[in-house]
Amino acid sequence: VVLVGHSASGLCLTHAIHTFGTKKISSAVFVAAIMLRSGFVTTEDVKI
């Protein structure tokens, strides 16, 4: 699977990569999107 994220959906992309890993996701394309560094969480992540 190749995932593409734009703008704030880069957060979803980062979450998907951490959740499913490279066995399910072969590539992720961030198009003018937010990309969190590894280990960084947002306030929305804490609510989950």
C-alpha positions as CSV (number, residue, x, y, z in Angstrom):
1,V,0.0,0.0,0.0
2,V,1.2,3.5,-0.8
3,L,-0.4,6.2,1.4
4,V,-0.5,9.9,0.4
5,G,-1.3,12.6,2.9
6,H,-1.8,16.4,2.4
7,S,-1.7,19.1,5.1
8,A,-3.0,17.9,8.5
9,S,-3.7,14.4,7.2
10,G,0.1,13.9,7.5
11,L,-0.8,13.2,11.2
12,C,-3.0,10.3,10.1
13,L,-0.3,9.0,7.8
14,T,2.2,9.0,10.7
15,H,-0.2,7.2,12.9
16,A,-0.9,4.6,10.2
17,I,2.8,3.9,9.7
18,H,3.3,3.4,13.4
19,T,0.3,1.2,13.7
20,F,0.7,-1.0,10.6
21,G,4.4,-0.8,9.9
22,T,6.3,-1.6,6.7
23,K,4.7,-5.0,6.3
24,K,1.5,-3.3,5.2
25,I,2.7,0.1,4.0
26,S,5.4,0.2,1.4
27,S,5.6,4.0,1.0
28,A,4.2,7.2,2.5
29,V,4.1,10.4,0.6
30,F,3.7,13.7,2.6
31,V,2.5,16.4,0.2
32,A,2.9,19.7,2.1
33,A,1.9,17.7,5.1
34,I,2.7,17.7,8.8
35,M,5.2,14.9,9.7
36,L,5.8,14.2,13.3
37,R,9.2,12.9,14.4
38,S,9.3,9.4,16.0
39,G,8.0,9.4,19.6
40,F,6.3,12.8,19.4
41,V,2.6,12.8,20.4
42,T,-0.1,15.5,20.0
43,T,-2.8,16.4,22.5
44,E,-5.2,14.4,20.3
45,D,-3.0,11.3,20.6
46,V,-3.2,11.6,24.4
47,K,-7.0,11.7,24.3
48,I,-7.1,8.2,22.6
